[in-house]
Amino acid sequence: MLVFKPNVYVCVFVVVVYGTQLSTCAVSCSQTTNFVILNETQYDRDANSLTDDTRRPLGFKYATLAYYSKADPRDRNPCVSVANTANKRIEVMIQTDPPNRICVKSTASIATCGEETIYLCERANDVNLTFEFYCDQMCGETDPNFYYRFALSPPSSAKDPELWCNERNTDEFPKSLISPNLQATRKPTIHSISKASSTKTLHIITITYSVISLLFTIS
């Protein structure tokens, strides 16, 4: 059965979505990390936290999906568990850095793929949920780095879970902490210019300047 929402689907047996075949949406990982949900008052809103893996920018955590580094999906796909999710809405936010394609599925059989960012706010019927981050056949030829965050709605007695989803800030991704002029949060690799190359460039500039000066003198 398919849910008619772009890149979001529910798997029962075997489905094909945009040319990608999945045998099942079952989560299969060798190790699982427990996600600690922070109170929003504890969110780190300093842009410097984006390059420090020990910090939690906007409550997000950082991970790498070893898509090309490891052959076995159980080893390469990060898995994260969220506790006490029964009868609540769960918000899922993912941002790749630099921009890339990534997918996520859970033990509730919800699966989705997206470019750079993914946002979901769904009903969680299980007591605990486990999410697996993975790549499909349309991912780029790199190991995606990504930020991820989960949030749970308060008890239904405090607020209607559906209203909670509607009132969430769907733009609060880590990239919102940086200025528009900064295109990446992770520092790019800078290749230094050799001394010989620098000297050669300097000689060319000097010769060019001399020729221009001579032409002005002749004219």
Disulfide bonds with the S-S distance in Angstrom:
Cys11-Cys25 2.31
Cys29-Cys79 1.42
Cys103-Cys113 2.06
Cys121-Cys165 2.03
